[in-house]
Amino acid sequence: MQRSDKLDALAVLLRPNEPVEARVFDYWPSNDINLKHRFADVARDCTFSGDTPVLVGEAHGIHAKDKPIYRDRLMVTDSDLAAVDAPVWMLAGIDQGVQTRALALDLDEQGRYHLAGYSCFDTCEPIGEVWTYVPGGKLIDHASLGPLDSPWFGPHDIAWSPAGYAVVALGELQGQTFVFKVQAFAPGVPVPVWTYLPNDKQGLQLALAVAVGPYGEVYAGGIGAADHPAFARIGG
């Protein structure tokens, strides 16, 4: 679906005892100023790499001149707070999927960007994805979460563990049941290191957030049976 080409990504900086600062990020595919505001940019998650804010999401627009079709493409952008230059942008190529979208972000101790999101064709039946980038925009690793059946399942959050893997919160359809699901993926390993599913799979369930403690324990939260809050402590 075509979205407004006047939509730009927004980050709001909140510093103690300082005014709120809003920063707008607009992607355009070259240095041609006439191409500004041609894409609808949406930031889905953000974090800091040192003093540099890093945003991920998607840029929606026509990405191939020979195929004038509006599509989502995964975006990563970072910009030093003191820099006067334009931020560094990275957009996923067609090799990563006809359409791609980043939904969640975390960094590891080496400063690498770990993204969770999905890819799909023009008719979007999402396939969950985990990507790893280094600053500057080079993709160095990728793992698939498999078909998600619906964008409603996420993946909704990602957190890096000192155990050496990324932990992802999402949902899964098992038969007619929506299941709360957490998986761990290590760089260079195409299959999950481990998968957590609750024993009680009754009712609509969904993992929406994940965090990792200092000893590798995983905390996941979301929706449980009967729309009640759900919380799981895994490992540690």
C-alpha positions in Angstrom: 0.0 0.0 0.0 1.3 3.5 -0.9 1.9 5.7 2.0 2.4 9.5 2.1 5.8 10.5 0.7 6.0 13.3 3.3 6.4 10.9 6.2 9.9 11.1 7.8 11.4 9.1 10.6 11.5 10.9 14.0 13.7 10.5 17.1 13.1 12.5 20.2 16.1 13.1 22.5 15.4 13.5 26.3 18.3 14.8 28.3 18.3 15.7 32.0 17.6 19.4 32.6 17.6 20.2 28.8 14.9 21.0 26.4 13.4 18.1 24.4 15.1 17.8 21.0 13.3 16.3 18.0 15.4 15.0 15.1 13.9 14.2 11.7 15.5 11.7 9.4 14.6 11.7 5.7 16.0 9.1 3.3 16.7 9.9 -0.3 18.7 7.7 -2.6 21.3 10.1 -3.8 22.7 13.6 -3.1 20.1 15.1 -5.4 18.2 17.5 -3.1 15.2 17.2 -5.5 14.8 13.6 -4.3 14.1 14.6 -0.7 10.8 13.5 0.8 10.2 10.9 -1.9 10.1 8.0 0.6 7.9 7.5 3.6 10.4 6.7 6.4 9.2 5.0 9.7 11.5 4.4 12.7 10.4 1.2 14.5 13.1 1.0 17.2 16.2 2.9 18.3 19.1 2.7 20.7 22.5 4.4 21.3 25.9 3.2 20.1 28.1 5.3 22.4 26.8 8.8 21.6 25.4 7.9 18.3 21.6 7.2 18.0 20.8 4.3 15.7 17.3 3.9 14.2 15.8 1.0 12.3 12.5 0.6 10.4 11.6 0.9 6.8 11.6 3.3 3.8 8.5 3.0 1.7 8.6 4.1 -1.9 9.8 3.2 -5.4 13.2 1.6 -5.0 13.8 0.3 -8.5 13.6 2.7 -11.5 12.6 -0.2 -13.9 9.8 -1.4 -11.6 7.7 1.6 -10.4 6.1 -0.3 -7.5 5.9 1.0 -3.9 7.6 -1.3 -1.5 9.0 -1.4 2.0 12.8 -1.8 2.4 14.6 -2.3 5.7 16.5 0.8 6.8 19.3 1.5 9.3 20.5 5.0 10.0 22.9 6.4 12.5 24.1 9.9 13.1 26.6 11.4 15.6 24.8 14.0 17.7 27.5 16.5 17.1 27.8 15.9 13.4 26.7 18.4 10.8 26.7 16.0 7.9 23.7 14.0 6.8 23.2 10.7 8.7 24.5 7.5 7.3 21.7 5.4 5.7 21.6 1.7 4.8 18.8 0.2 2.9 18.4 -3.5 2.3 18.7 -4.7 -1.3 16.5 -7.0 -3.3 18.8 -9.9 -2.3 17.4 -9.6 1.3 13.8 -9.8 0.1 11.3 -8.0 -2.2 10.0 -6.2 0.8 11.8 -6.0 4.2 11.0 -4.3 7.5 13.0 -4.0 10.7 10.9 -3.9 13.9 13.4 -4.2 16.7 17.1 -3.5 17.5 19.8 -4.2 20.0 23.6 -3.9 20.1 26.2 -6.4 21.3 29.4 -5.7 23.1 31.3 -5.3 19.8 28.9 -2.6 18.6 27.2 -4.7 16.0 23.5 -4.1 15.2 21.1 -7.0 15.7 17.8 -6.5 14.0 14.6 -8.5 14.1 11.9 -8.1 11.4 10.5 -9.8 8.4 10.7 -10.1 4.6 8.0 -10.9 2.1 6.9 -10.6 -1.5 4.6 -7.9 -2.9 1.7 -9.9 -1.5 3.1 -9.8 2.0 3.1 -13.2 3.8 5.9 -12.4 6.3 8.9 -14.5 7.0 10.6 -13.7 10.3 14.2 -12.6 10.0 17.2 -11.8 12.2 19.9 -9.6 10.6 23.3 -8.5 12.0 25.0 -5.4 10.6 28.2 -3.6 11.5 28.3 0.2 11.8 28.3 1.7 8.3 25.7 -0.7 7.0 27.4 -4.0 6.0 25.3 -7.1 6.5 27.4 -9.8 8.1 24.9 -12.4 9.3 21.3 -13.6 8.8 19.0 -16.2 10.2 15.4 -17.0 9.4 12.5 -17.4 11.9 10.4 -19.0 9.3 6.8 -18.1 8.1 4.9 -16.0 10.6 1.4 -16.3 9.0 0.7 -12.7 10.0 2.6 -9.5 10.8 0.7 -9.6 14.0 3.2 -12.2 15.3 6.1 -9.8 15.1 8.9 -10.3 15.8 8.3 -7.7 18.5 11.6 -7.4 20.3 15.2 -8.5 20.4 17.9 -8.4 23.1 21.6 -9.4 23.0 22.8 -11.9 25.6 26.3 -12.1 27.1 26.0 -15.8 26.3 26.7 -14.8 22.7 23.3 -14.9 21.0 20.3 -12.6 20.3 17.0 -13.4 21.9 13.8 -12.7 20.0 10.2 -12.2 21.3 7.4 -13.2 18.9 4.3 -15.2 18.4 3.4 -18.4 16.6 0.3 -20.1 15.3 0.0 -23.7 16.3 -3.2 -25.1 14.9 -5.8 -22.6 16.1 -3.7 -21.4 19.0 -1.6 -18.2 19.2 1.5 -19.1 21.2 3.9 -17.0 23.3 7.4 -17.7 21.8 11.0 -16.8 22.6 13.9 -17.9 20.5 17.7 -17.4 20.7 20.0 -17.1 17.6 23.8 -17.1 17.6 25.7 -15.4 14.8 26.8 -18.0 12.2 24.2 -20.6 13.3 21.2 -20.8 11.0 19.0 -22.7 13.5 17.8 -21.5 17.0 20.1 -22.1 19.9 17.0 -22.7 22.0 13.2 -22.1 21.8 10.9 -21.4 24.7 7.1 -22.1 24.6 4.9 -22.2 27.6 3.4 -25.5 28.8 -0.1 -23.9 28.9 -1.0 -23.0 25.3 -4.6 -22.2 25.9 -6.1 -18.9 24.5 -4.4 -16.1 22.6 -0.8 -15.6 23.7 2.0 -13.4 22.4 5.5 -12.4 23.4 6.0 -8.6 23.1 9.1 -7.7 25.0 12.4 -9.4 26.0 15.4 -8.4 28.2 18.5 -10.2 29.3 20.0 -9.9 32.8 23.7 -9.7 33.6 24.0 -13.5 34.1 22.3 -14.4 30.9 18.8 -14.9 32.4 16.1 -14.0 29.9 12.9 -12.0 30.9 10.0 -12.0 28.5 6.6 -10.4 28.7 3.5 -10.2 26.7 -0.1 -11.5 26.5 -1.2 -14.7 28.2 -4.5 -16.6 28.3 -7.7 -14.5 28.6 -5.7 -11.4 27.7 -3.9 -11.4 31.0 -0.3 -10.1 31.2 2.2 -12.9 30.8 5.8 -13.0 32.1 8.5 -15.7 31.8 12.0 -16.0 33.3 14.1 -18.3 31.2 17.5 -19.6 32.2 20.0 -17.9 34.5 
